[in-house]
Amino acid sequence: MKKMIILTIILICLFMGAFAETPVVSQFNYDPSPAVPGDIITVLIQVENTDSSTKDNVTVTIENQYPFTVQEETTKDLGSIEKYGKTLTTFKVYIDPSAKNTTYSLPITIVTKQETVGKTVNRDIIVSGKEPIVKVISISESRLIPGQEKEIVFGLQNMGTSTAYDVIVELQEDRTVTATGTIVEREITPLGTALAYVDKLDPKEMINSTIKISVNREADLKNYTLPVKVSYRNSSGTRTEETSYIGFKIAGEVEMDLALKETVDLIAGQEQTLTFELFNKGAGKAEFTIANIQTNIGEIDKPKQFIGSLQPNDVDSFKTLIKINSNAQTATGIINITLEYQDTDATMKTTTVEIPVQVYSAQDGAARQEINPVGGIINLVILIIIVFGGWKVYKKFKNKK
């Protein structure tokens, strides 16, 4: 009798084990959807225990099956799931770049302590987006100078997942039409052909293309944007066009120079007015210009003078009074003028110019004035004026008597 009872219990256990239910995948999602070749998707799996008993040591496994490769662990341990309970787990899955635009099955296996054989189910993942995407990702030069001709190198990359064919890069002359119908040309225009051509561009491949441009000599110094159109075909021959904008900055260089307007005799102990001419020979505008004058041959009356703004190819002048040292000897002296200015990039810069001048001692200066007929005539005229004035005063006084 006892044997019959034991046998019955064993049969009941076997019967219950045979009909015990393995937890099921009750929810399945992946992001992004659809999946893109060459990218990683996040797979979300909800496991539900539909049995009336607790399931222990529950594990979920995703197999590495083309085009899927699981990142990190292929098996996740979910622990125990209470009766009719649910739990979530996620996997990172890489999609092979060679995957086609179709639907693939992802195998998922669930195993428990009670059901060691486990159960495998397949869930569908749609793979799409296998198209070329060509973008301009860089330019070799964004700072230009008025009147400049330059080759600009565009960096192209196929950021898509298939080969792009017949790639054309076109720098467009973006013109403005006024209300009266007048066309205002852009300051930056292509020279010769405005196109660059690449026969094909593989996925992730980068390549350079070159277009020569010209900058208007009278272009305003500011930022400009130009449209660039990129067109290409996919493997089926369908052509795609995209327009993006690239930025250029036209900024001329400031080139300052100085010269003494006229030669004067600088004689020891005497004062003399010096006139300087200031030139901006560059293509950029100099602003807030200040001249600092220094020398060891004498004392400067106004050593710091504000000039202001100088346009490109502009000229200005300023004067200063200098008193030559009384002990100065005949020699070539140097006047240092440091120019401070703000350039087109709004940064302060300095330029120092050395002006050589001839200095004479008191003795040599006196001799030079005697030799100089102009100086003698001037002195004689002054003397005559003084004598004549004195004579007129004397005569007027005498007539009154």
C-alpha positions as CSV (number, residue, x, y, z in Angstrom):
1,M,0.0,0.0,0.0
2,K,2.8,2.4,0.9
3,K,4.5,1.6,-2.3
4,M,1.4,2.6,-4.2
5,I,1.1,5.9,-2.4
6,I,4.8,6.8,-3.1
7,L,4.4,5.8,-6.7
8,T,1.3,7.9,-7.0
9,I,3.1,11.0,-5.5
10,I,6.0,10.6,-7.9
11,L,3.6,10.3,-10.9
12,I,1.8,13.5,-9.8
13,C,5.1,15.4,-9.5
14,L,6.1,14.2,-12.9
15,F,2.7,15.1,-14.3
16,M,2.9,18.6,-12.8
17,G,6.5,19.1,-14.0
18,A,5.5,18.1,-17.5
19,F,2.8,20.7,-17.6
20,A,4.7,23.4,-15.7
21,E,4.8,26.6,-17.7
22,T,8.0,28.4,-18.6
23,P,7.9,32.2,-18.3
24,V,7.0,34.0,-21.5
25,V,8.1,37.1,-23.4
26,S,5.0,39.2,-22.8
27,Q,6.5,42.5,-24.2
28,F,9.2,43.2,-26.7
29,N,10.4,46.6,-28.0
30,Y,13.6,48.0,-29.6
31,D,14.9,51.5,-30.1
32,P,15.5,53.0,-32.6
33,S,12.9,51.4,-34.7
34,P,13.4,50.5,-37.4
35,A,17.0,49.5,-36.7
36,V,19.8,51.0,-38.9
37,P,22.7,49.0,-40.2
38,G,25.9,49.9,-38.4
39,D,24.1,51.2,-35.3
40,I,23.3,49.8,-31.8
41,I,19.8,49.2,-30.7
42,T,18.4,48.9,-27.2
43,V,16.2,45.8,-26.9
44,L,13.6,45.8,-24.0
45,I,12.2,42.4,-23.0
46,Q,9.4,41.9,-20.4
47,V,9.3,38.4,-18.9
48,E,6.1,37.2,-17.3
49,N,5.5,34.2,-15.1
50,T,2.1,32.8,-16.1
51,D,2.4,29.9,-13.6
52,S,0.9,29.7,-10.2
53,S,4.3,28.9,-8.6
54,T,7.5,30.9,-8.2
55,K,10.1,30.5,-10.8
56,D,13.7,30.5,-9.6
57,N,17.0,31.3,-11.4
58,V,15.3,32.8,-14.4
59,T,17.7,33.7,-17.2
60,V,17.2,35.3,-20.6
61,T,19.6,34.7,-23.5
62,I,19.9,36.4,-26.9
63,E,22.1,34.5,-29.4
64,N,24.6,36.2,-31.6
65,Q,23.0,35.5,-34.9
66,Y,23.5,37.5,-38.1
67,P,23.0,40.4,-38.4
68,F,22.9,40.8,-34.6
69,T,25.8,40.9,-32.1
70,V,25.0,41.3,-28.5
71,Q,27.1,43.9,-26.7
72,E,28.6,42.8,-23.3
73,E,26.6,39.8,-21.8
74,T,24.4,37.6,-23.9
75,T,22.6,36.2,-20.8
76,K,20.9,38.2,-18.1
77,D,20.0,36.6,-14.7
78,L,16.6,37.8,-13.6
79,G,16.6,35.9,-10.3
80,S,13.2,34.7,-9.0
81,I,9.8,35.7,-10.4
82,E,6.8,35.3,-8.2
83,K,3.7,33.6,-9.5
84,Y,2.1,35.7,-12.2
85,G,4.8,38.2,-11.7
86,K,6.7,40.3,-14.4
87,T,10.2,41.7,-14.8
88,L,12.1,43.7,-17.3
89,T,15.6,43.5,-18.8
90,T,17.5,45.2,-21.6
91,F,20.2,44.3,-24.1
92,K,22.4,46.3,-26.4
93,V,22.5,44.8,-29.9
94,Y,24.8,45.8,-32.7
95,I,23.4,45.7,-36.3
96,D,25.9,44.6,-38.9
97,P,26.6,47.3,-41.5
98,S,26.0,44.8,-44.3
99,A,22.4,44.1,-43.2
100,K,19.8,44.6,-45.9
101,N,16.6,46.5,-45.7
102,T,14.4,43.6,-44.5
103,T,13.0,41.9,-41.3
104,Y,15.3,39.6,-39.3
105,S,14.4,37.3,-36.4
106,L,16.0,37.7,-33.0
107,P,16.1,34.4,-31.0
108,I,15.3,34.7,-27.2
109,T,15.7,31.8,-24.8
110,I,14.3,31.7,-21.3
111,V,15.5,29.1,-18.8
112,T,14.5,28.5,-15.1
113,K,15.6,26.3,-12.3
114,Q,12.5,24.2,-12.8
115,E,12.6,24.2,-16.6
116,T,16.3,23.7,-17.4
117,V,15.6,22.9,-21.1
118,G,14.0,26.3,-21.6
119,K,12.1,27.7,-24.4
120,T,13.2,29.8,-27.4
121,V,11.0,32.3,-29.2
122,N,11.8,34.6,-32.1
123,R,10.9,38.3,-32.3
124,D,11.1,40.4,-35.5
125,I,13.4,43.4,-35.9
126,I,12.9,45.5,-38.9
127,V,16.2,46.8,-40.4
128,S,15.9,49.9,-42.6
129,G,17.7,53.1,-43.5
130,K,20.4,51.5,-45.7
131,E,20.9,54.7,-47.7
132,P,23.8,57.0,-48.5
133,I,23.9,60.3,-46.6
134,V,26.6,62.7,-47.9
135,K,27.4,65.8,-45.9
136,V,30.0,68.6,-46.0
137,I,31.8,68.2,-42.7
138,S,34.6,70.7,-43.0
139,I,36.2,73.5,-45.1
140,S,39.9,74.3,-45.3
141,E,39.6,78.0,-45.0
142,S,36.9,80.2,-43.5
143,R,38.9,83.5,-43.3
144,L,39.2,85.4,-46.5
145,I,40.7,88.8,-47.6
146,P,39.2,91.2,-50.1
147,G,40.5,90.7,-53.6
148,Q,41.8,87.2,-52.8
149,E,41.5,84.2,-55.1
150,K,41.7,80.9,-53.2
151,E,41.1,77.2,-53.5
152,I,38.7,76.0,-50.9
153,V,38.8,72.3,-49.9
154,F,35.5,70.8,-48.8
155,G,35.6,67.7,-46.7
156,L,32.8,65.3,-47.6
157,Q,31.7,62.2,-45.7
158,N,29.2,59.5,-46.5
159,M,27.4,59.2,-43.1
160,G,24.9,56.7,-44.4
161,T,25.0,52.9,-44.7
162,S,25.4,52.4,-48.4
163,T,27.6,53.7,-51.3
164,A,26.8,57.1,-52.8
165,Y,27.4,57.4,-56.6
166,D,27.9,60.5,-58.8
167,V,28.4,62.9,-55.9
168,I,28.3,66.5,-57.0
169,V,29.2,69.4,-54.7
170,E,28.0,72.8,-55.9
171,L,28.9,76.2,-54.4
172,Q,25.9,78.3,-55.3
173,E,25.9,82.0,-56.0
174,D,23.3,83.0,-53.6
175,R,22.0,86.3,-55.1
176,T,19.6,88.8,-53.6
177,V,16.9,90.3,-55.8
178,T,15.6,93.7,-54.7
179,A,12.0,94.9,-55.0
180,T,12.9,96.7,-58.2
181,G,14.3,93.5,-59.7
182,T,17.9,94.5,-59.3
183,I,20.2,91.5,-58.7
184,V,22.8,92.1,-55.9
185,E,25.7,89.7,-56.4
186,R,27.4,88.0,-53.5
187,E,30.8,89.1,-52.5
188,I,32.2,85.6,-52.7
189,T,31.9,83.9,-56.1
190,P,33.3,80.7,-57.7
191,L,36.0,81.0,-60.3
192,G,35.5,78.7,-63.3
193,T,33.3,75.7,-62.6
194,A,31.4,75.9,-59.3
195,L,31.2,72.1,-59.2
196,A,33.3,69.3,-57.7
197,Y,32.6,65.7,-58.7
198,V,33.3,62.3,-57.0
199,D,32.3,59.1,-58.8
200,K,31.5,57.2,-55.6
201,L,31.7,57.5,-51.8
202,D,31.5,54.3,-49.6
203,P,29.8,54.3,-46.2
204,K,31.9,56.3,-43.6
205,E,34.4,57.2,-46.3
206,M,35.8,60.8,-46.2
207,I,37.2,62.6,-49.3
208,N,38.2,66.2,-50.2
209,S,36.9,68.2,-53.2
210,T,38.2,71.6,-54.3
211,I,36.5,74.7,-55.7
212,K,38.3,77.9,-56.5
213,I,36.6,81.2,-55.3
214,S,37.2,84.9,-55.7
215,V,36.5,87.6,-53.2
216,N,35.3,91.0,-54.3
217,R,38.0,93.7,-53.7
218,E,35.3,96.0,-52.4
219,A,33.7,93.5,-50.1
220,D,32.6,94.6,-46.7
221,L,34.5,93.2,-43.8
222,K,32.0,90.9,-42.1
223,N,30.6,87.3,-41.9
224,Y,29.0,85.7,-45.0
225,T,27.1,82.5,-45.5
226,L,27.0,80.6,-48.8
227,P,24.8,77.7,-49.8
228,V,26.4,74.4,-50.8
229,K,24.3,71.9,-52.6
230,V,25.3,68.2,-52.4
231,S,23.6,65.7,-54.7
232,Y,24.2,62.0,-55.1
233,R,22.6,58.7,-56.3
234,N,21.9,55.6,-54.3
235,S,22.3,52.0,-55.6
236,S,18.9,52.1,-57.3
237,G,19.7,55.3,-59.2
238,T,17.5,57.7,-57.1
239,R,19.1,61.1,-56.8
240,T,19.0,63.0,-53.5
241,E,19.8,66.7,-53.1
242,E,20.6,68.5,-49.8
243,T,21.6,72.2,-49.3
244,S,23.6,73.3,-46.3
245,Y,25.3,76.6,-45.5
246,I,28.9,77.3,-44.8
247,G,30.3,80.4,-43.2
248,F,33.1,82.7,-44.3
249,K,34.6,85.7,-42.6
250,I,36.1,88.5,-44.8
251,A,38.7,90.2,-42.7
252,G,41.4,92.4,-44.2
253,E,44.8,92.7,-42.6
254,V,45.8,96.1,-41.2
255,E,49.2,97.3,-42.3
256,M,50.4,100.5,-40.7
257,D,53.4,102.6,-41.7
258,L,54.7,106.1,-41.0
259,A,56.9,108.7,-42.7
260,L,58.2,112.2,-41.9
261,K,56.2,114.6,-44.1
262,E,59.1,117.0,-44.7
263,T,62.8,117.2,-43.6
264,V,63.6,119.9,-41.0
265,D,66.8,120.9,-39.3
266,L,66.9,119.7,-35.7
267,I,69.4,121.9,-33.9
268,A,70.5,121.5,-30.3
269,G,68.6,123.7,-27.9
270,Q,66.0,124.7,-30.5
271,E,62.3,123.7,-30.9
272,Q,60.9,122.4,-34.1
273,T,57.5,121.1,-35.3
274,L,57.5,117.7,-36.9
275,T,54.7,116.5,-39.2
276,F,54.1,112.8,-39.6
277,E,52.0,111.0,-42.2
278,L,50.3,107.8,-41.2
279,F,49.4,105.2,-43.8
280,N,47.1,102.1,-43.6
281,K,48.4,100.1,-46.5
282,G,46.3,97.0,-45.6
283,A,42.8,95.8,-46.5
284,G,41.4,96.0,-43.0
285,K,40.1,99.0,-41.0
286,A,42.2,100.2,-38.0
287,E,40.2,101.7,-35.2
288,F,41.0,103.6,-32.0
289,T,44.5,104.3,-33.3
290,I,46.9,106.0,-30.8
291,A,50.4,107.2,-31.6
292,N,53.0,107.0,-28.8
293,I,56.1,109.1,-29.6
294,Q,59.5,108.4,-27.8
295,T,63.0,109.6,-28.5
296,N,66.2,110.3,-26.6
297,I,67.3,113.3,-28.8
298,G,64.9,115.7,-27.1
299,E,61.6,116.4,-25.3
300,I,58.3,115.7,-27.0
301,D,55.5,118.2,-26.3
302,K,52.6,115.7,-27.0
303,P,54.1,112.2,-26.7
304,K,50.6,110.5,-27.0
305,Q,48.2,111.4,-29.7
306,F,44.8,110.0,-30.6
307,I,44.4,109.4,-34.4
308,G,41.0,107.5,-34.6
309,S,40.1,105.3,-37.5
310,L,41.9,104.6,-40.7
311,Q,40.2,102.9,-43.6
312,P,42.1,100.7,-46.0
313,N,44.4,102.7,-48.2
314,D,43.8,105.7,-45.9
315,V,46.2,108.5,-45.0
316,D,46.2,110.8,-41.9
317,S,48.7,113.2,-40.4
318,F,49.6,114.5,-37.0
319,K,52.1,117.0,-35.6
320,T,54.2,117.3,-32.6
321,L,56.6,119.8,-31.1
322,I,60.1,118.6,-30.2
323,K,62.8,120.5,-28.3
324,I,66.2,119.1,-29.1
325,N,68.6,118.5,-26.2
326,S,70.9,121.5,-25.7
327,N,74.0,119.2,-25.5
328,A,73.0,117.2,-28.7
329,Q,75.9,116.4,-31.1
330,T,75.7,116.2,-34.8
331,A,74.4,112.7,-35.6
332,T,71.5,110.6,-36.8
333,G,68.8,110.4,-34.2
334,I,65.8,108.0,-34.0
335,I,62.2,108.8,-33.2
336,N,60.3,105.7,-32.2
337,I,56.5,105.8,-32.8
338,T,54.4,102.9,-31.5
339,L,51.0,102.7,-33.0
340,E,48.2,101.0,-31.0
341,Y,45.1,100.1,-32.9
342,Q,42.1,97.7,-32.9
343,D,42.1,95.4,-36.0
344,T,39.2,93.8,-37.8
345,D,39.1,90.9,-35.3
346,A,38.5,93.5,-32.5
347,T,41.9,92.7,-30.9
348,M,44.4,95.4,-30.0
349,K,47.7,95.3,-31.8
350,T,50.8,97.4,-31.9
351,T,53.3,98.4,-34.5
352,T,56.5,100.3,-33.9
353,V,58.1,102.4,-36.6
354,E,61.6,104.0,-36.4
355,I,62.0,107.4,-38.0
356,P,65.6,108.5,-38.6
357,V,66.2,112.2,-38.4
358,Q,69.4,114.4,-38.7
359,V,70.4,116.3,-35.6
360,Y,73.0,119.1,-35.5
361,S,75.0,120.5,-32.6
362,A,74.5,124.1,-31.8
363,Q,77.7,125.1,-33.6
364,D,77.0,123.0,-36.7
365,G,73.4,124.3,-36.7
366,A,74.5,127.9,-36.6
367,A,76.9,127.3,-39.5
368,R,74.2,125.5,-41.4
369,Q,71.8,128.4,-41.0
370,E,74.4,130.8,-42.3
371,I,75.1,128.7,-45.3
372,N,71.4,128.3,-45.9
373,P,70.3,131.3,-48.1
374,V,66.7,130.8,-47.2
375,G,67.5,131.1,-43.5
376,G,69.6,134.2,-44.2
377,I,67.0,135.9,-46.3
378,I,64.3,135.2,-43.6
379,N,66.6,136.7,-40.9
380,L,67.3,139.8,-43.1
381,V,63.6,140.3,-43.8
382,I,62.8,140.1,-40.1
383,L,65.6,142.7,-39.4
384,I,64.3,145.1,-42.1
385,I,60.8,144.9,-40.7
386,I,62.0,145.7,-37.2
387,V,64.1,148.6,-38.4
388,F,61.3,150.0,-40.7
389,G,58.8,149.7,-37.9
390,G,61.1,151.5,-35.5
391,W,61.8,154.3,-38.0
392,K,58.1,154.8,-38.5
393,V,57.5,155.1,-34.8
394,Y,60.4,157.6,-34.5
395,K,59.2,159.7,-37.4
396,K,55.6,159.9,-36.0
397,F,56.9,160.9,-32.7
398,K,59.1,163.6,-34.2
399,N,56.3,165.1,-36.3
400,K,54.1,165.5,-33.2
401,K,56.8,167.8,-31.7
